[in-house]
Amino acid sequence: MDDRSLGQCAVSADVIFGYHKDPKPSYSFPCGHSILAMFEAYSKADKLGVTGLLAAASVGHTKIVERLLARGADFEARTLEGATPLMIAAIANDAESINMLLLEGADVNATAKKGQTALMLASWSDGGDLWTGRTAAVRLLLNSGADANAQDAAGRSALMGAAEANNLIAAKFLLSWS
């Protein structure tokens, strides 16, 4: 067991049992129940570069994302690969978290170490509802100024990656946007 598994255990326990709605001091419950009371610990990255905000965004826990942002979580935090919470929410096709992160000021055109943007990751991913989730995420990112023509380090755009991944819905939507 490492820092990451403990952090995800706490996030999961908070969400499953609803402890995040009424946080208590850390001594009152051994795991979970204190994610917001122990916010400072959750705003730090673990050995893999994962913060509580990144973990919550990765699994579509919109309420946790909202509460962490309200308490000043770093929306520009990055994983070791350079992915931001916006990119992670885009992979999960979580339009609500994407919207919250954008309203906080997340950079819609930020790039990870290999040049991927949130739009690319939303277009290429297979997370969540393939039609509604991906389309909503892609539309929101485009409406927020995402560069549809940006290319990653390998020269792939969001459209090219969607086509390579055989994501016809995302590819058709990107074509209609152009």
Secondary structure, DSSP 8 states (H G I E B T S, - for coil): --HHHHHHHHHHHHHHHTGGGS---GGG-SSSS-TTTTHHHHTS--TTS--HHHHHHHTT-HHHHHHHHHTT--TT---TT---HHHHHHHTT-HHHHHHHHHHT--TT---TT---HHHHHHH---S-TTHHHHHHHHHHHHTT--TT---TTS--HHHHHHHTT-HHHHHHHHHH-
